[in-house]
Amino acid sequence: MSRIRHVRGSRLATAGAAVTGTAALLAAALSPTAGAADRPTRAEAIEDAETVLADRAAELGLTSAQETKVRDVIVDQDGTRHVRYDRTYRQLPVLGGDFVLHLNPDGSYRGTDRATRSALSPTGVTPKVSAPRAADLAAGLLRAAHLGETLKKLTAKPRLVVDALHGAPKLAWQTDAVAHDELGNPVGRTVLTDATTGARIDVWDTLESASGDGESLYGGTVPLETTKSGATYQLKDATRGGTYTGDAENKTDQCLLTICLTRAPATLFKDADNHWGTGGTTDRATAAVDAQYGTDVTWDYYKNVHGRSGIAGDGKGSYNRVHYGKDYNNAFWDDTCFCMTYGDGDGKQLGPLVSLDVAGHEMSHGVTSKTAALTYSGEPGGLNEATSDIFGTLVEFYADNAKDPGDWLIGEKVVRSGLGREALRFMDKPSRDGESADCWSEEVADLDVHYSSGVGNHFAYLLAEGSGRKTINGVTHTSPTCDGSTVQGIGRAKLGKIWYRALTVHMTSSTDYAGARTATLNAAKDLYGADSTEHKAVAAAWNAVNVS
C-alpha cells in the first residue's frame, strides 16, 4: 500500500516500421490473441518449472534447507513461460528470496532473474534479540514518526525472517507497528531489525497509498454496470469479477498488527432508478460513482491493453470503500482485504480522493504486489511508487474522459488551494513538488519513496513523450534531461507495454534503478527486438535521468 504524500487511452499501437521481421513475429506472439490454443496451461508451466528446479537446484542456489512456492505464472503466446517463486529458509520467509524462472517454449531452461544471488546460509535461526525487544524498537519508531500526536491502540508483533535484501543474508525481525491517530485514522511502519545485534536494518511505511450511469465528482456522467436485486439496483459489477462499492460510514478499521478484528463497513450502495449520485459531495453516492468508475476503467485498461483479468490476474474483482475515516487525506490499496479505501479529504488541502488517476495508482499497487513485489523501501520502493504513478497516468489517458483528460500530473483533481501547488506529483519534471528527484544520484535511495519515485516517473515521461516543451490536453509540460540530451518519445502505449512486461517478467523484489534499466531493456528486446527504435529509446531515456 502507498501513501499519497502531502505536507504528505487508446489501445496498444502496432509496432512501428523499425521493428524487424523477427521482432514483429515476437510482438505478434505476445499479443493477447495470437496462438492462444497452443499455449501450455498454468499447471503445465509449473510442472515443467519444478523439473528444471530439481535439475538445476545447485546452480540456482537452492538447498535442502529451502522451500519454494509459486507466486505468479506468465505464459507468452509462443509458449515461453515465466514462473515467479518465493522462498523460505528453514520455514522462515526470505526477504529477497524471490526469483523468476524463464523457460523456453519446449519447457527447457532459459534463464532466471533473482532478487539476490547471495547464498542463503545465515549463522542460525535462533535470535539473540528477543521478540519483545524488537516490538519495542518498532513501536518507538512509529511514535517518533508521529511526534506530538497521541497514538491509540498501538500494537507491534514481530515475525522472524531471513533478510537477503540488505547485504549478506541474516536473521531479522520484521515488525509491523500499527496504531490509530487522534482522528482515528490508521498509521503504521514496518521495521526490520537485526535479530543478532538489535541494529535497525530498514524501516518503511506500512500503508501504501498516494492517494446504469452516475454523476461523478470528477468525471461527469459515467456509465456503470450494476446488479438488479428485487426492486432496487446494487453498485456491483458482475462483468468485472463482482467488483462493488460500499459506504464506510466515516468509520475506520480496528486492526491488531496485520489482522483486522473489525473493518469499517462496506455497506453496499443501492439505488431505485439506476441513476447514481448528483455530482456533488452532499450525496454520498457521488464518491461511490467515482470509485466504481475508477475500478471499471482500471480493470478495462489491464484487461484490454495487457491481457490481465483483474488485479491478481485471476478474474476476481476487488471492492471499494468510500467515506473512510474523518477528514482522511489518503487512499490506499490493502492486499489483506483485496480492497480500495478512499478518504474524503479535509477540504483544505485535499478533496475526496476518488479521482481516476488515484484509483489507477492504488490498484496498481495490487498488481505490483502480485508480481514483482518491489520492496517498499529505498530504490525498490521508489520504483514501486513510480509503477503506480505510471499506470495511474496511463489509466487516465486510456479513459479518454473529456471531464478529466489525460495528463502527466498526479492527483490534480483532488488538490485544493491549501496544498500550495496544483498537483501531488509532476512526472515531466518531478522536482516541481519541491521534494522529488529528477535525476538519479547515490542520495536517491535515502529519499522517501514518494520522492525517489521521481527518477522513474521522469524516465517514463521522457520515454513516452520525449524531452522539451509540450502541451497535452491543454496542460503545458516541460521536461529537461539530466545530461543535456534530446530524447524522442515512442508513445504512451509502448511505454505501458514495456513497463508492464518488465514488472511482470523481469523485475524482482530487490530491483533498483540500475536493475530497472536492465529489466526495461530486456522487455523492449522481448517486444520489439534488440536493434529496434524502442530498445534504443529505452536506453536514451535512462541515460537522460542519469541511470546508465
Secondary structure per residue as TSV (DSSP state, phi and psi in degrees):
chain	resnum	aa	ss	phi	psi
A	1	M	-	360.0	149.7
A	2	S	B	-131.8	138.0
A	3	R	-	-79.5	142.7
A	4	I	-	-80.2	119.6
A	5	R	-	-80.1	131.9
A	6	H	-	-138.2	-171.2
A	7	V	-	-25.7	360.0
A	8	R	-	360.0	360.0
A	9	G	-	360.0	-179.3
A	10	S	-	-103.4	162.3
A	11	R	-	-69.1	168.3
A	12	L	-	-60.1	128.5
A	13	A	-	-74.7	151.9
A	14	T	-	-71.4	157.8
A	15	A	-	-61.7	142.9
A	16	G	-	-73.6	175.6
A	17	A	T	-65.2	-19.2
A	18	A	T	-73.2	-14.1
A	19	V	S	-71.8	131.5
A	20	T	-	-73.7	168.6
A	21	G	H	-58.4	-44.4
A	22	T	H	-63.3	-46.4
A	23	A	H	-64.2	-36.4
A	24	A	H	-63.7	-38.2
A	25	L	H	-65.7	-39.9
A	26	L	H	-65.7	-41.8
A	27	A	H	-60.3	-40.7
A	28	A	H	-65.0	-39.1
A	29	A	H	-64.5	-27.9
A	30	L	T	-89.2	-2.0
A	31	S	S	-71.8	158.7
A	32	P	S	-63.7	-17.3
A	33	T	S	-115.8	-18.0
A	34	A	T	-68.5	127.3
A	35	G	T	59.0	29.4
A	36	A	G	-62.4	-31.8
A	37	A	G	-67.3	-23.2
A	38	D	G	-93.2	-3.5
A	39	R	S	-73.3	141.8
A	40	P	-	-67.0	152.7
A	41	T	-	-76.6	169.4
A	42	R	H	-58.3	-44.6
A	43	A	H	-62.7	-40.4
A	44	E	H	-67.0	-38.2
A	45	A	H	-63.5	-42.4
A	46	I	H	-66.2	-40.6
A	47	E	H	-61.3	-45.3
A	48	D	H	-65.2	-38.8
A	49	A	H	-64.7	-38.1
A	50	E	H	-64.3	-36.9
A	51	T	H	-64.0	-44.5
A	52	V	H	-63.8	-42.0
A	53	L	H	-58.8	-43.3
A	54	A	H	-64.2	-39.9
A	55	D	H	-74.1	-31.3
A	56	R	T	-116.5	25.8
A	57	A	T	-54.9	-47.8
A	58	A	T	-64.6	-42.5
A	59	E	T	-62.5	-34.8
A	60	L	T	-88.6	2.2
A	61	G	T	79.2	20.4
A	62	L	-	-92.0	138.5
A	63	T	-	-129.1	174.4
A	64	S	T	-66.6	-17.6
A	65	A	T	-81.5	-6.4
A	66	Q	E	-111.3	151.5
A	67	E	E	-129.7	150.8
A	68	T	E	-119.8	152.2
A	69	K	E	-140.4	131.9
A	70	V	E	-70.3	129.4
A	71	R	E	-101.0	-39.5
A	72	D	E	-154.8	152.2
A	73	V	E	-135.5	130.2
A	74	I	E	-124.6	129.0
A	75	V	E	-118.4	115.6
A	76	D	-	-68.7	162.3
A	77	Q	T	-66.5	-21.1
A	78	D	T	-88.0	3.4
A	79	G	S	96.9	-6.1
A	80	T	-	-63.9	136.9
A	81	R	E	-118.7	147.5
A	82	H	E	-133.8	106.1
A	83	V	E	-110.2	121.4
A	84	R	E	-99.6	131.4
A	85	Y	E	-121.2	150.2
A	86	D	E	-106.9	158.5
A	87	R	E	-126.9	152.3
A	88	T	E	-121.3	155.8
A	89	Y	E	-124.6	116.9
A	90	R	T	47.9	46.2
A	91	Q	T	70.5	8.3
A	92	L	E	-97.9	135.0
A	93	P	E	-58.9	142.8
A	94	V	E	-108.4	112.8
A	95	L	E	-74.5	119.6
A	96	G	T	88.7	9.6
A	97	G	-	-86.5	-1.6
A	98	D	-	-73.8	150.7
A	99	F	E	-154.6	158.3
A	100	V	E	-114.4	125.7
A	101	L	E	-98.9	122.3
A	102	H	E	-102.9	129.0
A	103	L	E	-120.6	144.7
A	104	N	-	-70.2	166.7
A	105	P	T	-55.5	-27.3
A	106	D	T	-86.6	4.4
A	107	G	S	90.1	-1.2
A	108	S	-	-80.8	162.6
A	109	Y	E	-69.9	133.1
A	110	R	E	-111.1	-42.0
A	111	G	E	168.7	-176.2
A	112	T	E	-148.6	149.7
A	113	D	E	-114.8	125.4
A	114	R	E	-122.2	140.3
A	115	A	S	-65.0	-35.9
A	116	T	-	-143.7	146.6
A	117	R	-	-107.7	6.4
A	118	S	S	-70.6	144.3
A	119	A	-	-68.0	132.9
A	120	L	-	-83.7	90.0
A	121	S	-	-143.8	60.5
A	122	P	-	-61.0	158.7
A	123	T	S	-64.7	-21.7
A	124	G	-	177.3	177.1
A	125	V	S	-119.0	18.1
A	126	T	-	-105.8	115.6
A	127	P	-	-74.7	146.3
A	128	K	S	-91.1	-27.3
A	129	V	S	-90.1	129.8
A	130	S	-	-74.2	158.6
A	131	A	H	-61.6	-43.4
A	132	P	H	-59.5	-36.5
A	133	R	H	-65.9	-42.5
A	134	A	H	-63.1	-39.2
A	135	A	H	-63.7	-42.0
A	136	D	H	-62.6	-41.3
A	137	L	H	-62.8	-43.1
A	138	A	H	-67.4	-41.8
A	139	A	H	-62.6	-38.9
A	140	G	H	-63.1	-38.4
A	141	L	H	-69.2	-35.4
A	142	L	H	-66.5	-41.7
A	143	R	H	-63.2	-41.0
A	144	A	H	-63.4	-34.7
A	145	A	H	-71.5	-17.8
A	146	H	T	-124.7	45.5
A	147	L	T	-58.0	132.9
A	148	G	T	92.0	-9.0
A	149	E	S	-103.1	152.0
A	150	T	-	-94.1	112.5
A	151	L	-	-93.2	137.7
A	152	K	E	-114.0	150.4
A	153	K	E	53.8	43.0
A	154	L	E	-75.6	126.6
A	155	T	E	-133.2	151.8
A	156	A	E	-153.8	119.9
A	157	K	E	-132.4	115.3
A	158	P	E	-76.8	156.5
A	159	R	E	-127.3	142.5
A	160	L	E	-81.4	131.7
A	161	V	E	-138.3	170.9
A	162	V	E	-106.6	121.0
A	163	D	E	-93.3	111.5
A	164	A	-	-111.7	13.3
A	165	L	S	-92.8	-22.7
A	166	H	S	-121.6	79.4
A	167	G	S	79.9	-152.4
A	168	A	S	-61.2	137.4
A	169	P	-	-55.3	135.6
A	170	K	E	-145.9	158.1
A	171	L	E	-73.7	136.3
A	172	A	E	-147.4	158.1
A	173	W	E	-100.3	126.1
A	174	Q	E	-105.9	116.0
A	175	T	E	-120.2	123.3
A	176	D	E	-94.5	109.9
A	177	A	E	-98.7	122.0
A	178	V	E	-131.1	154.4
A	179	A	E	-162.0	-178.4
A	180	H	E	-119.8	140.5
A	181	D	-	-82.1	-171.2
A	182	E	T	-65.4	-21.9
A	183	L	T	-92.5	-1.3
A	184	G	S	88.1	7.9
A	185	N	-	-87.5	147.5
A	186	P	E	-74.3	142.5
A	187	V	E	-134.4	155.0
A	188	G	E	-168.3	153.1
A	189	R	E	-139.4	142.5
A	190	T	E	-103.6	128.2
A	191	V	E	-120.9	131.5
A	192	L	E	-108.2	119.3
A	193	T	E	-121.4	133.7
A	194	D	E	-61.7	120.1
A	195	A	T	-76.7	-5.0
A	196	T	T	-100.7	-42.9
A	197	T	T	-105.7	-19.3
A	198	G	-	84.7	0.9
A	199	A	-	-71.5	144.2
A	200	R	E	-74.9	127.2
A	201	I	E	-92.6	-46.1
A	202	D	E	-162.3	162.8
A	203	V	E	-150.4	140.3
A	204	W	E	-151.0	163.4
A	205	D	E	-67.6	140.4
A	206	T	S	-79.6	-38.4
A	207	L	S	-85.3	120.6
A	208	E	B	-93.3	121.9
A	209	S	B	-151.0	-158.3
A	210	A	-	-106.1	360.0
A	211	S	-	360.0	360.0
A	212	G	-	360.0	-131.9
A	213	D	E	-153.7	162.6
A	214	G	E	-144.3	150.5
A	215	E	E	-93.9	104.8
A	216	S	-	-87.1	166.6
A	217	L	S	-74.9	-37.8
A	218	Y	S	-115.7	-22.1
A	219	G	S	-112.2	9.9
A	220	G	-	73.3	-153.9
A	221	T	E	-79.5	124.4
A	222	V	E	-127.7	149.5
A	223	P	E	-76.5	146.8
A	224	L	-	-138.1	137.1
A	225	E	-	-93.2	124.3
A	226	T	-	-126.5	178.7
A	227	T	E	-124.0	126.6
A	228	K	E	-85.6	132.5
A	229	S	E	-134.8	103.4
A	230	G	T	66.3	-125.7
A	231	A	T	-93.2	1.1
A	232	T	E	-121.9	168.6
A	233	Y	E	-113.0	144.4
A	234	Q	E	-110.0	144.0
A	235	L	S	-82.1	68.7
A	236	K	E	-139.2	131.8
A	237	D	E	-112.9	101.1
A	238	A	G	-70.3	-20.5
A	239	T	G	-78.6	-12.0
A	240	R	G	-127.2	53.4
A	241	G	T	72.5	16.2
A	242	G	T	81.9	18.0
A	243	T	E	-55.9	137.0
A	244	Y	E	-143.4	167.8
A	245	T	E	-128.2	134.0
A	246	G	E	-129.5	166.6
A	247	D	E	-97.1	120.5
A	248	A	-	-81.5	-3.7
A	249	E	T	57.9	31.6
A	250	N	T	59.1	25.6
A	251	K	-	-100.6	169.9
A	252	T	-	-126.2	167.5
A	253	D	-	-75.5	149.2
A	254	Q	E	-111.9	102.5
A	255	C	E	-120.7	145.4
A	256	L	E	-111.2	107.8
A	257	L	T	58.3	-125.2
A	258	T	T	-96.9	4.9
A	259	I	E	-106.8	119.9
A	260	C	E	-89.3	116.7
A	261	L	E	-70.8	-40.5
A	262	T	E	-137.5	149.2
A	263	R	-	-116.1	148.6
A	264	A	-	-54.6	138.4
A	265	P	-	-60.1	151.9
A	266	A	-	-123.6	65.6
A	267	T	E	-66.5	113.3
A	268	L	E	-55.5	129.8
A	269	F	-	-71.5	137.3
A	270	K	E	-130.2	155.4
A	271	D	E	-151.1	147.6
A	272	A	S	-83.0	-32.5
A	273	D	S	-116.5	4.1
A	274	N	S	67.1	21.6
A	275	H	E	-118.4	111.8
A	276	W	E	-105.0	140.0
A	277	G	-	73.9	171.4
A	278	T	-	-125.6	-5.6
A	279	G	S	87.7	-1.0
A	280	G	S	-121.4	156.9
A	281	T	T	-73.5	-14.2
A	282	T	T	-69.4	-21.9
A	283	D	S	-96.0	115.9
A	284	R	H	-64.5	-21.3
A	285	A	H	-73.8	-17.7
A	286	T	H	-62.8	-48.2
A	287	A	H	-61.7	-33.9
A	288	A	H	-64.8	-36.7
A	289	V	H	-60.2	-48.0
A	290	D	H	-59.7	-44.2
A	291	A	H	-64.5	-46.3
A	292	Q	H	-65.6	-40.8
A	293	Y	H	-61.9	-44.0
A	294	G	H	-60.8	-40.5
A	295	T	H	-64.7	-42.9
A	296	D	H	-59.9	-48.9
A	297	V	H	-67.4	-39.6
A	298	T	H	-64.3	-43.8
A	299	W	H	-56.6	-49.1
A	300	D	H	-64.2	-38.5
A	301	Y	H	-60.5	-52.4
A	302	Y	H	-66.1	-35.3
A	303	K	H	-71.1	-50.7
A	304	N	H	-81.0	-29.5
A	305	V	H	-93.1	-40.6
A	306	H	H	-114.2	-1.9
A	307	G	-	71.6	20.1
A	308	R	-	-99.3	121.9
A	309	S	-	-94.7	95.3
A	310	G	S	86.5	166.7
A	311	I	T	-60.0	-43.9
A	312	A	T	-86.0	-3.9
A	313	G	S	76.4	16.0
A	314	D	S	-114.1	9.1
A	315	G	S	79.7	1.0
A	316	K	-	-93.9	138.0
A	317	G	-	-83.6	158.9
A	318	S	-	-99.5	-172.3
A	319	Y	E	-138.9	162.5
A	320	N	E	-115.8	144.3
A	321	R	E	-121.2	124.4
A	322	V	E	-110.9	165.8
A	323	H	E	59.0	50.9
A	324	Y	E	-93.3	130.6
A	325	G	S	70.2	-169.7
A	326	K	S	-116.6	121.3
A	327	D	S	50.6	38.3
A	328	Y	-	-79.3	111.0
A	329	N	-	-86.9	58.1
A	330	N	-	-162.9	165.8
A	331	A	E	-148.4	149.4
A	332	F	E	-155.1	151.1
A	333	W	E	-96.3	137.3
A	334	D	E	-127.2	115.5
A	335	D	T	-64.7	-30.3
A	336	T	T	-67.9	-29.7
A	337	C	T	-107.6	-4.3
A	338	F	T	51.1	54.3
A	339	C	E	-145.4	158.4
A	340	M	E	-104.8	138.8
A	341	T	E	-128.0	133.5
A	342	Y	E	-125.1	129.7
A	343	G	E	-87.1	165.5
A	344	D	-	-88.3	-6.8
A	345	G	-	74.1	166.8
A	346	D	-	-92.0	-3.3
A	347	G	S	78.9	-8.6
A	348	K	S	-105.3	-53.5
A	349	Q	S	-92.8	-43.0
A	350	L	B	-134.8	144.0
A	351	G	-	-92.8	-170.8
A	352	P	-	-51.6	131.7
A	353	L	S	-90.4	46.0
A	354	V	-	-108.1	22.2
A	355	S	-	-69.5	161.9
A	356	L	H	-62.8	-43.9
A	357	D	H	-71.2	-29.3
A	358	V	H	-67.4	-42.8
A	359	A	H	-60.4	-47.6
A	360	G	H	-62.2	-38.4
A	361	H	H	-61.0	-53.4
A	362	E	H	-67.5	-43.1
A	363	M	H	-66.7	-26.7
A	364	S	H	-69.4	-23.3
A	365	H	H	-61.0	-35.4
A	366	G	H	-65.6	-39.3
A	367	V	H	-63.2	-45.0
A	368	T	H	-60.5	-42.5
A	369	S	H	-60.5	-36.1
A	370	K	H	-84.9	-5.7
A	371	T	T	-122.1	-100.3
A	372	A	T	-70.2	-24.0
A	373	A	-	51.9	47.2
A	374	L	-	-54.8	124.7
A	375	T	-	-57.5	135.6
A	376	Y	S	-86.2	56.6
A	377	S	S	-161.8	150.0
A	378	G	H	59.1	-150.6
A	379	E	H	-64.9	-38.8
A	380	P	H	-59.1	-36.2
A	381	G	H	-65.6	-39.2
A	382	G	H	-62.3	-39.9
A	383	L	H	-67.8	-35.2
A	384	N	H	-58.9	-49.4
A	385	E	H	-65.9	-42.3
A	386	A	H	-60.9	-40.0
A	387	T	H	-56.4	-44.9
A	388	S	H	-69.5	-36.8
A	389	D	H	-65.2	-41.7
A	390	I	H	-62.1	-51.4
A	391	F	H	-73.7	-32.5
A	392	G	H	-60.2	-40.2
A	393	T	H	-67.3	-43.9
A	394	L	H	-66.9	-32.6
A	395	V	H	-63.1	-42.7
A	396	E	H	-62.4	-44.4
A	397	F	H	-63.7	-41.7
A	398	Y	H	-59.3	-38.2
A	399	A	H	-61.6	-33.4
A	400	D	T	52.8	46.8
A	401	N	-	-94.8	120.2
A	402	A	T	-63.5	-25.7
A	403	K	T	-80.3	-20.1
A	404	D	S	-141.9	68.0
A	405	P	-	-65.6	154.4
A	406	G	-	-65.0	142.6
A	407	D	-	-156.0	-179.7
A	408	W	S	-106.0	28.8
A	409	L	E	-103.7	144.2
A	410	I	E	-106.3	123.5
A	411	G	S	72.4	23.7
A	412	E	T	-64.0	-26.5
A	413	K	T	-74.2	-29.1
A	414	V	T	-92.0	-13.8
A	415	V	B	-74.5	135.8
A	416	R	-	-109.0	169.0
A	417	S	G	-61.3	-25.3
A	418	G	G	-68.0	-13.4
A	419	L	G	-78.8	-23.2
A	420	G	S	86.9	7.1
A	421	R	S	-156.6	165.7
A	422	E	S	-88.7	-3.8
A	423	A	-	-154.4	166.6
A	424	L	S	-75.9	-42.2
A	425	R	E	-144.6	159.4
A	426	F	E	-130.2	113.1
A	427	M	S	-80.3	-25.6
A	428	D	S	-71.0	-38.3
A	429	K	S	-144.3	86.0
A	430	P	G	-56.0	-30.5
A	431	S	G	-66.7	-6.7
A	432	R	G	-62.2	-19.2
A	433	D	G	-84.3	-2.1
A	434	G	S	83.8	-1.0
A	435	E	S	-132.1	-34.8
A	436	S	-	-80.7	156.6
A	437	A	-	-93.1	131.4
A	438	D	S	-80.6	-35.1
A	439	C	S	-128.7	148.1
A	440	W	-	-72.9	141.0
A	441	S	-	-150.8	173.2
A	442	E	G	-64.8	-20.9
A	443	E	G	-78.8	-14.3
A	444	V	G	-58.8	-38.4
A	445	A	G	-61.8	-21.2
A	446	D	G	-90.4	-5.8
A	447	L	S	-79.0	156.9
A	448	D	-	-55.6	144.0
A	449	V	H	-62.3	-24.1
A	450	H	H	-74.4	-14.6
A	451	Y	H	-105.6	-34.9
A	452	S	H	-68.9	-18.9
A	453	S	H	-63.0	-18.3
A	454	G	H	-55.7	-35.8
A	455	V	H	-63.1	-46.6
A	456	G	H	-67.0	-38.8
A	457	N	H	-64.2	-42.6
A	458	H	H	-63.7	-44.3
A	459	F	H	-56.4	-47.1
A	460	A	H	-62.5	-43.0
A	461	Y	H	-61.8	-47.6
A	462	L	H	-61.6	-41.5
A	463	L	H	-64.1	-38.6
A	464	A	H	-80.9	-46.7
A	465	E	H	-108.4	-21.7
A	466	G	-	87.6	172.5
A	467	S	S	-86.8	171.4
A	468	G	E	93.8	-163.9
A	469	R	E	-97.4	137.8
A	470	K	E	-156.1	140.3
A	471	T	E	-106.1	123.4
A	472	I	E	-124.2	117.1
A	473	N	T	50.8	40.5
A	474	G	T	85.2	-3.1
A	475	V	E	-105.5	127.0
A	476	T	E	-82.5	126.7
A	477	H	E	-118.9	138.8
A	478	T	E	-133.5	119.1
A	479	S	E	-127.9	97.6
A	480	P	-	-78.0	160.9
A	481	T	-	-101.5	158.4
A	482	C	S	-80.5	-20.5
A	483	D	S	-109.4	8.3
A	484	G	S	77.8	6.5
A	485	S	-	-81.2	168.9
A	486	T	-	-109.9	126.8
A	487	V	-	-112.3	132.8
A	488	Q	-	-96.9	125.7
A	489	G	-	-76.7	156.6
A	490	I	-	-112.8	3.0
A	491	G	-	101.4	154.7
A	492	R	H	-68.7	-36.5
A	493	A	H	-61.1	-43.4
A	494	K	H	-72.7	-35.3
A	495	L	H	-55.5	-48.8
A	496	G	H	-61.3	-42.8
A	497	K	H	-63.9	-43.2
A	498	I	H	-67.0	-45.9
A	499	W	H	-68.0	-39.1
A	500	Y	H	-63.7	-43.6
A	501	R	H	-67.6	-39.3
A	502	A	I	-60.9	-43.7
A	503	L	I	-64.8	-45.4
A	504	T	I	-89.0	-17.6
A	505	V	I	-116.7	-37.9
A	506	H	I	-112.6	-25.7
A	507	M	-	-82.7	153.9
A	508	T	-	-129.2	-177.1
A	509	S	T	-63.3	-24.5
A	510	S	T	-101.1	6.5
A	511	T	-	-58.6	125.4
A	512	D	-	-105.2	-169.4
A	513	Y	H	-66.3	-37.8
A	514	A	H	-62.7	-40.0
A	515	G	H	-67.4	-33.6
A	516	A	H	-67.5	-35.8
A	517	R	H	-59.5	-49.1
A	518	T	H	-61.7	-43.5
A	519	A	H	-63.4	-42.9
A	520	T	H	-73.2	-33.2
A	521	L	H	-64.9	-41.4
A	522	N	H	-63.7	-39.6
A	523	A	H	-64.1	-43.6
A	524	A	H	-63.5	-37.3
A	525	K	H	-64.6	-44.1
A	526	D	H	-57.5	-43.7
A	527	L	H	-85.1	-38.4
A	528	Y	H	-126.0	-12.7
A	529	G	-	105.4	152.2
A	530	A	T	-69.3	-26.2
A	531	D	T	-102.4	15.0
A	532	S	S	-78.1	160.4
A	533	T	H	-58.5	-38.6
A	534	E	H	-65.2	-42.4
A	535	H	H	-63.1	-42.8
A	536	K	H	-66.7	-35.9
A	537	A	H	-66.7	-37.6
A	538	V	H	-60.4	-46.9
A	539	A	H	-61.0	-43.6
A	540	A	H	-64.5	-39.7
A	541	A	H	-68.1	-37.8
A	542	W	H	-67.8	-41.5
A	543	N	H	-56.6	-38.0
A	544	A	H	-69.7	-15.6
A	545	V	T	-113.1	20.5
A	546	N	T	70.6	24.2
A	547	V	-	-107.4	106.0
A	548	S	-	-128.9	360.0
